[in-house]
């Protein structure tokens, strides 16, 4: 019953969409691709340029979906949803595309509760596992600190999907959106044109060492001193010189950021110059990416940005739903409020937002 959460969410969302909107749920297909980004070699522990890509999309009725839940098969830790590997697309139409970026140390699959529902509702979702900063591979200091290279992973994934003979024929590049969680929220805003001012971020953390984004993260504990030393190293310094470059992705028409982090790394002038519609959703009890210095700060700078703060919700509430086993074992699963309503709110708002900005799929 709990495994059906994503499907249940889709039904509830379809009922809750604004008047005039149309939602038709499909099974979800899943295709895996490999993209290549030259900067990945700096971040990946094995110095590979590979970027793992997962594509979720609406599939034909009657396909057999299998569980994407994380953990032991009979005792999962996180309820993610389900998808049918390499299933046929539901039809031959070109569809709006959502690029998705996971959080610090996360994975595309961990955020499947969000991405598979978008696919059920008709979007092609292209997600990545960021090299050196994901929960499958060995984490690296470079993967933690070269955060401005994340949009390049999404660009590489999009290019690979467009070139793929199966996926490419279903992609409508005129309707391109980006979404992400935490560091992925930063990635989504950067993909729309937010530019990095690394010295500004370092100065912020020197003045506010207790801010959640400045502290060592539980997924990989890197202090600001260790980060600064790594960025000054001969290996990474040449890439640091490009931190403030334009890392945007051409054609992005909408951004949906969940609990965005690292916002103090943005040059404020680049955010005030954004013309792309941006929606930000966060929890008002988030100590990891505190709203006032992250999502709220972005909303104050980005013209006409939409901001929703969900009461009593923390940072990790936006991860896949924790099972009872996870709640007993994993500290981040001890949420103050149930995750289900938070997920449904975020999904409903994302579908309404992307429906308005990209057109109904």
C-alpha angles and dihedrals in degrees: 000000000000091000088063090063095111092049091047089049090054091053093048091047092050088055093045101048117118121272113285095023118119125210126182118181121222133181112266124247124201129204127179122214136171120228129184129227118175092216090058088076089067093051104036116089091228093041093242122153092218121125116191112226130196120193120197120188143156109284135198119280115262099037118133114247121203129204120275092189116137122235135031111350094241096037110032122188099206128030107220109160132246142279141178113244114235092350119166116264114257091246142341098268125123110242139197114272130223119196111206131202123192126217132264107308093356133119138229089247094054088062093047090112085073103032099046092053090053087052091049088055094053109273128125105229120199113193133175141202102230111231115251092005108069137096096245103053131047110284118234136198089237090053089052097047107035090069094147089069091066095088087057088061089055091047090051090048092050091049091050092049093049090050094048110103093221103038099033096067090059098051122103106197090188088071105049124155135172130213134176147161126236106322083010088059088056088049092052093051091046089051088059094051109284108144128209126244100187095184089054091054093047091049091049092053092046088055096039108032092159094058108116095240091052096053123086107273122237092234091059120357106222117161122215088249092054091047092051091049092050093048090051093051120111089245097057104024094086090056092045087060087066096049093106095047122115105274096171124133115235116245100021107154103174140022127201112186123190113204093332117209136195090040091144087067091069123097101241091220090061091054095047088051095055115117097176114106109256129191121189124195122184145150118258090219096056113135095173097059101015108213097226093057098033127023094013092047091051091049091052092054103038112080113247093354115167115230129189123178115195114214119250093357120136133201102270093047085087093063121092114294113280119234121226088260091055092046088057096046110028121063095208089061094063094095124178091225133026114275096221098077091044091053093047092049092050093047094047092049093046093051093048091046096048091042090058097041102037102023127250112300 
